[in-house]
Amino acid sequence: MKHSYQVGNRDGLVASPKQLSDLKLFTMPEGGRDRLNFITWDTIEVVGQGEDTIEFHGYYEIERADPTSSDWRKASVDIFMRELSVNGISGKFGRIHVSVNDDAGHQSGGQVRAGTTYNGIPDSPKLCVMNGYMKFDLLDVGVTVVNKEPIVLRHNITHIPPVGQGGGTQEGVTVELYRVDDLDGPPVAILRRVKTHIGGWLSEVASPDYLAEREYGAAMELA
């Protein structure tokens, strides 16, 4: 389902960045789409098999609405995760692929919030909150699991898109994961924590599928 959002006033907005040299601190760009390299470190417990922290590599694509204002301090920005493709290998669970769960019935998205981290200081970070509904394919376990409650990622950002910055879930989260073929059954895994690093734009000479396969192949060689 296509999500509609309110377009803000473009007066005073800079052009949507396309490369590192376009990024400007504490400055609001026009809306756009950012397909960026993405690394996460997910701590997952599989019931009966223990817990492990897995490093995932791949990319995501975020769609940004126009900000509500050109003023960094005042503006908010609606954001939507259109794609996610990251791969990792657990020493306990084997190969895992994570993607957006398009069947969740909820939009994976959030907002760059109005205001700044430090009240009254315009050149300070803004809080970005993303609610994610994800699908975890545990390829060697032979099970696919999803979350019913959102995975809430929080980033304090100084520029948009937040290339080079990171964040993740808060400490002490417990996100239960359910088999896609038994959503009303008991949870079979628990997501304990996510840490993230947002990289630069994907290379124009390499497709996202190629990059995902390359990361996966490299991980397989190390396993």
N, C-alpha and C positions, 0 to 999 in steps of 0.2 A: 504494500500500500504506500503510495506516495505521500510523504509528510509535508504539509504546508506550514509555512512560518511567516511571521510578519517581517517585512523588509523595513529596515530603519532608514533614517535620513542619511544620504551619502555625502552630504556637504561636509567637507573637511577631512574625509577619509582618504588614506593613501591607497595606492593600487595594491591588489592582493599579491604578496610576495611569491616569487617563483624560484628564487635561488638565495644563497646565504647573504650575498651583498645587498639584497632587497630588504632584509630584516631591519626593523627600527625599534629600539627600546621604547616602551611606554607609549606606543603609537597604535591607533586603531586602523586596520586595513578594511577594505571592502570585503564582502563575503566571497567565498570561493571554496575550492576543494584542494585538500592536501593529501597526497599519497606519499607517506614517509616510512623510512626504515624504523623498525620497532623491536626492542628487546624487552622481555619480561623475565622475572624470576618468580615462579609460582611455587608456593609451598602447599602440597596436596597430600591428604591422607586418604588412602583407599582402605575401606573397612576390611580388616583381616589381613592386610598386606603391609601395613606400616605407613610411614610418612617420608616424603622426599621433597627436596627443593630442586626444581627443574629450570634450566635456562632455555628460553625460547627465542628464536630469531625469525624475523620475517618482516611484514609490513602491515600498515593499516591505512585506511582512507577515511578522512573526516571531512564532512561538509559543514561549512560555516555560513550562517546567515549574516546579513549586514548588521553591524552593531547598532544599538539603539541610540548611540551618540558618538561623536568623534572625540569626545573627551575621555581619556584613558580611565580616569577615576570614576566617572559617572556611568560609563557604558556597560552593558551586558551583551552577550553574544550567545545565541542558541547554536548548539552543535549536535551533529548526528554522525554516528559511526556507520558508514556504508559498507566497509569491507574490513576484514581482519584475517590474516593468514600467517600463523607462526608455528614453527615446528621445534620440538625438543626431544631429548632422550633421557629417560629416568633410569638410573641404575636398578631400580626396583620394579618399575612398571613397563619399561621399554619405550617404544616410540609413541609420541603424543602429538596430535595436530589440533590446534584451537582456531575456531572461526566464529563469526557472528551467528547466533541462532535466529534465523529469519522466521522460525515457526513459534517463537516464544509468545507471540501475541502482544509484545511490548517493544517499543522502539529503543534501541541502544543509542542513547544520546544524553545530553545534559546542557550545561551552560557555563560560560565564563561569567562569573557573578559581578554585579555592580559593586563599586567600592574597591578598596585596596586592603592589603594585609594590615598595614599600619594606618589607622584612621588619621586623616588630615595630611598625609604625605602622598602627593600625587605620583611621585616617581618611585613607587614601591610595587611589589608584585600583586597580581590579582589571583583570586582563587578560581580554579576551573574544576568542576565536578562532572564526572561522567558515570552514568548508570549503564552497566553492560550486561547483556544477556548472551551467554556464550555457549558454544558446543565444544566439548572435549572428546576427541576421538582417541581412545586408548587402544591403539592398533594391535599391540601384542597381547593385551588382556582380552581383546575381543568384545569391548563394551564402549558405548557412547553415552556420555552423561552431560546433563545440562543443569543450570541453576534456575530456580523459580523466583527467588528473591534477587534483586540486582547486586552485581559486583560493583561497589562504589569506589571509583578511582578519583583521587584528589591530587591536583598539581597546583603549586604556586608558580605562576608564570610571569615573565617580564616582557614577552613579545609574542606575537601571533603570526604564524603557527609557532608552537613552543619547541623549535628545533634545539637539540642539545640539552634539554631539561628533563627532569624526571619526577617521579612521585610514586603513587600506589595507594593501596588500601591503608586504613588506619590499623594500629596494633590491636590484636585481640579479636579480629573478625572471625566469624564462623558462617561460611556460605555452604549450605548443603547442596550436594549434586545428586541428581536422580537419573536412572536409566531412561533413555528416550522411549524404550519399549515397555516401561513400567513406571510412568510418571506418578501414579498414585501409590506406589510401593514405598518402602523405606529408602532413605538416602543410602547410597553405596560408596560415596566419597565426600570429603569435606575440603573446601578451599580455605586454607588458614591465612594466607597472606599473598599479596602481589606487590612486587616492586617493578618499576618501569623506567626505561630510558627511551626518549624519543630522538631518533636520528634525523638525518637530512633527507632530501627528496630522493626518490628512486632514480637510478641512472636511466636516462632516456634510451640507452642502447640495450637495456636489459628489461624484459617483461617481468611483472610480479611473479608469474608462474615459474619463470626461469630462476629468479632469485630464491624463491621458496625451495625449489628442488636442489639448488646449489647448497643452501644452508643445511637441508636435510641430509644430503650426500656427505657433507663434511662431518656432520654429527655421527653418521653411521660409521665412518672410517675411524672415529675416535672411540666408538663404543666397544 
